[in-house]
Amino acid sequence: MASLSKSYKQQKIEGTFDAIIIGSGMGGIATGAFLAKEGKKVLVLERHYTPGGFTHVFKRNKYEWDVGVHYVGDVHREHTELHKMFNYITGGKMKWEEMGSPYDVMYFGDDRYDFVAGTEEFKAKIKSYFPGEEKAIDEYVELIYATQKNQRWFFAEKLLPNWISALFGNLLRKSGLKGNKTTLEVLEGLTKNKKLIAVLTGQYGDYGLPPAQSSFLMHAALIKHYMKGACYPVGGAQQIYETVAPTILNAGGEVFTNAEVKEILIKNGKAIGVKMYDGKDFFAPVVISDAGIYTTYKHLLPEQQKKELQTEKLFENIQPSVGHVCLYIGINESNETLKLGKSNYWIFPDNYDHDKNIADYVNNPDAELPVVYISFPSSKDPDWDNRYAGKTTIEIVTLSPYAWYEKWKDKRWMKRGEDYNAFKEKLAQRLLEALYKRHPELRGKIDYYELSTPLSTAHFANYEYGEIYGIDHTTKRFEQKFLKARTPVKNLYLTGQDIVSCGIGGALFSGLITASAVSGKNLLNRLK
Ligand SMILES: Cc1cc2nc3c(=O)[nH]c(=O)nc-3n(C[C@H](O)[C@H](O)[C@H](O)COP(=O)(O)OP(=O)(O)OC[C@H]3O[C@@H](n4cnc5c(N)ncnc54)[C@H](O)[C@@H]3O)c2cc1C
């Protein structure tokens, strides 16, 4: 890893660059790699001590965990754009392991529903749980595909230069925004069966909003993404950075960690470089931010530009996504012994009402957990035993509002006090109980556990409100024209999940969009 990035604390930044990229998440490095393939030298500046944003992994007590990659769809299918993009920017080095079927298992109380790979297989499986709902299930899957197809126009508009977008943008957006209703509205148009609706929306945790609040555009994108199954990165999520970074470096680019940008430098209305926290300035003809729309517009833009862009007004129609906690678990036994399998679990209360459960929980932390997601990363990775033989890891995630943690926000990491630790411990125990309910044989076997909170996300990933997925995927979000690569400030561009959608796929695609905008070429044409 060391040779694939340098620490700004230890090494100087030298030379000139065609572009500066703020942030080394999937969006930042994908943008950098697409530009590198066009012969551009980019400088990636990452504030964390590890590169990769949510694709990075962390190690503790002889274990290793991912922080933001549990499964990715479509990358195993050669004709998909996701597969082609990864292939293009990694020279075919990024490898994926299929999870098989079921890749997701839902539990509503003790009722179990399997999400299996393959459109026909998926339909048949769901129909087997809901006899009499065959027509609704067929229509639902058709609608998922039709909505996804239409979204191409929506994203096509993000690729256009401003002047063409001014002429045809509204037309393209209108076509792409068909289906921009809430997920619940759309599903209630297909069936009155509340249980079926709850099962079909059981993956809502993948985009953070329950059915009455999320846009069906996001729901359709997610369902289509996993319809043919899911994969896990061979060698763990860090492989994403490790296979993309060489493309940037081979073109003369650099990635610096411990390199926090304080401000974007603007002169005569144009972005000209960045100011670092240590006061040093670096210049380039193009500046690209992968730091998220809030951080970029609220904290990195100078006051003058904030006023000109009326950022406060822009923010009226978007909101930060909810926070999350993740319990990272280590067991001193091998995958082979424990046989936990590759499927992710989604565990819900038995009332089949995601919106009510979220509302109850937000108002009362002691209410039943609205969703518990359990992932078994070490079982999914065929390379795991080469690195951590005899060990097993588990990750358990649930949503958790930032507001609950705000009172501790000014305290230092690892030193937030006894009351914070007690709050965390209570949650950790509840998550462990959810695990033991499904795997009683694990009780007494946990060797290590550690809970991250929205304050960890704020601290390590610089999301001010500990957002799990950047901005929320509401219907309003998809109507916002400013969420695109080009900004009104000349030579300043955005990339990352906020301009497309959350997910490795969304952030990767943002890289293609932003690099296309910067280079003035439609880089989709480069994909074979
Ligand atoms: C718990 C969790 C689970 C997830 N699971 C999945 C999954 O299974 N499958 C999937 O497809 N997606 C998943 N996601 C979503 C996915 O990881 C993200 O949508 C995606 O990685 C975001 O990439 P990005 O480049 O937009 O942002 P990020 O990865 O957040 O990168 C932004 C980078 O900018 C840096 N930065 C911020 N401010 C500055 C500054 N001032 N100076 C320098 N650097 C700065 C940050 O440190 C960060 O590294 C998950 C996310 C989370 C949180």
The ligand as an SDF file (V2000), in Angstrom:
LIG
                    3D

 53 58  0  0  0  0  0  0  0  0999 V2000
  -21.5750    1.4090    6.1350 C   0  0  0  0  0  0  0  0  0  0  0  0
  -21.5940    1.5400    4.6430 C   0  0  0  0  0  0  0  0  0  0  0  0
  -21.8210    0.4170    3.8790 C   0  0  0  0  0  0  0  0  0  0  0  0
  -21.8540    0.4940    2.4830 C   0  0  0  0  0  0  0  0  0  0  0  0
  -22.0260   -0.6450    1.7630 N   0  0  0  0  0  0  0  0  0  0  0  0
  -22.0070   -0.5750    0.4190 C   0  0  0  0  0  0  0  0  0  0  0  0
  -22.1040   -1.7630   -0.3530 C   0  0  0  0  0  0  0  0  0  0  0  0
  -22.1970   -2.8680    0.1720 O   0  0  0  0  0  0  0  0  0  0  0  0
  -22.0960   -1.6580   -1.7150 N   0  0  0  0  0  0  0  0  0  0  0  0
  -21.9900   -0.4480   -2.3390 C   0  0  0  0  0  0  0  0  0  0  0  0
  -21.9860   -0.4160   -3.5790 O   0  0  0  0  0  0  0  0  0  0  0  0
  -21.8640    0.7030   -1.6200 N   0  0  0  0  0  0  0  0  0  0  0  0
  -21.8740    0.6600   -0.2710 C   0  0  0  0  0  0  0  0  0  0  0  0
  -21.7540    1.8090    0.4610 N   0  0  0  0  0  0  0  0  0  0  0  0
  -21.7250    3.1110   -0.2270 C   0  0  0  0  0  0  0  0  0  0  0  0
  -20.3940    3.4010   -0.8960 C   0  0  0  0  0  0  0  0  0  0  0  0
  -19.3390    2.9740   -0.0750 O   0  0  0  0  0  0  0  0  0  0  0  0
  -20.2830    4.9210   -1.1410 C   0  0  0  0  0  0  0  0  0  0  0  0
  -21.4570    5.3810   -1.7640 O   0  0  0  0  0  0  0  0  0  0  0  0
  -19.0980    5.3060   -2.0090 C   0  0  0  0  0  0  0  0  0  0  0  0
  -17.9350    4.6150   -1.6340 O   0  0  0  0  0  0  0  0  0  0  0  0
  -18.8660    6.8200   -1.9010 C   0  0  0  0  0  0  0  0  0  0  0  0
  -17.7310    7.1920   -2.6580 O   0  0  0  0  0  0  0  0  0  0  0  0
  -17.3500    8.7340   -2.8120 P   0  0  0  0  0  0  0  0  0  0  0  0
  -16.1200    8.8330   -3.6040 O   0  0  0  0  0  0  0  0  0  0  0  0
  -18.5240    9.4980   -3.2830 O   0  0  0  0  0  0  0  0  0  0  0  0
  -17.1290    9.2660   -1.3270 O   0  0  0  0  0  0  0  0  0  0  0  0
  -16.1370    8.8400   -0.1640 P   0  0  0  0  0  0  0  0  0  0  0  0
  -15.7840    7.4170   -0.2280 O   0  0  0  0  0  0  0  0  0  0  0  0
  -16.7530    9.3530    1.0850 O   0  0  0  0  0  0  0  0  0  0  0  0
  -14.8070    9.6840   -0.4620 O   0  0  0  0  0  0  0  0  0  0  0  0
  -14.6900   11.0400   -0.1720 C   0  0  0  0  0  0  0  0  0  0  0  0
  -13.2790   11.2670    0.3260 C   0  0  0  0  0  0  0  0  0  0  0  0
  -13.0360   12.6820    0.4510 O   0  0  0  0  0  0  0  0  0  0  0  0
  -12.1770   12.8610    1.5510 C   0  0  0  0  0  0  0  0  0  0  0  0
  -12.2480   14.2650    1.9730 N   0  0  0  0  0  0  0  0  0  0  0  0
  -13.3160   14.8950    2.5000 C   0  0  0  0  0  0  0  0  0  0  0  0
  -12.9800   16.1950    2.7740 N   0  0  0  0  0  0  0  0  0  0  0  0
  -11.6950   16.3620    2.3840 C   0  0  0  0  0  0  0  0  0  0  0  0
  -10.7920   17.4640    2.4340 C   0  0  0  0  0  0  0  0  0  0  0  0
  -11.1690   18.6630    2.9130 N   0  0  0  0  0  0  0  0  0  0  0  0
   -9.5280   17.2910    1.9910 N   0  0  0  0  0  0  0  0  0  0  0  0
   -9.1260   16.0870    1.4920 C   0  0  0  0  0  0  0  0  0  0  0  0
   -9.9500   15.0040    1.4460 N   0  0  0  0  0  0  0  0  0  0  0  0
  -11.2100   15.1380    1.8860 C   0  0  0  0  0  0  0  0  0  0  0  0
  -12.7290   11.8930    2.5830 C   0  0  0  0  0  0  0  0  0  0  0  0
  -11.7960   11.6400    3.6040 O   0  0  0  0  0  0  0  0  0  0  0  0
  -13.0400   10.6710    1.7090 C   0  0  0  0  0  0  0  0  0  0  0  0
  -11.9410    9.7980    1.6450 O   0  0  0  0  0  0  0  0  0  0  0  0
  -21.6800    1.7560    1.8570 C   0  0  0  0  0  0  0  0  0  0  0  0
  -21.4140    2.8910    2.6240 C   0  0  0  0  0  0  0  0  0  0  0  0
  -21.3680    2.7900    4.0060 C   0  0  0  0  0  0  0  0  0  0  0  0
  -21.0640    4.0120    4.8140 C   0  0  0  0  0  0  0  0  0  0  0  0
  1  2  1  0
  2  3  1  0
  2 52  2  0
  3  4  2  0
  4  5  1  0
  4 50  1  0
  5  6  2  0
  6  7  1  0
  6 13  1  0
  7  8  2  0
  7  9  1  0
  9 10  1  0
 10 11  2  0
 10 12  1  0
 12 13  2  0
 13 14  1  0
 14 15  1  0
 14 50  1  0
 15 16  1  0
 16 17  1  0
 16 18  1  0
 18 19  1  0
 18 20  1  0
 20 21  1  0
 20 22  1  0
 22 23  1  0
 23 24  1  0
 24 25  2  0
 24 26  1  0
 24 27  1  0
 27 28  1  0
 28 29  2  0
 28 30  1  0
 28 31  1  0
 31 32  1  0
 32 33  1  0
 33 34  1  0
 33 48  1  0
 34 35  1  0
 35 36  1  0
 35 46  1  0
 36 37  1  0
 36 45  1  0
 37 38  2  0
 38 39  1  0
 39 40  1  0
 39 45  2  0
 40 41  1  0
 40 42  2  0
 42 43  1  0
 43 44  2  0
 44 45  1  0
 46 47  1  0
 46 48  1  0
 48 49  1  0
 50 51  2  0
 51 52  1  0
 52 53  1  0
M  END
$$$$
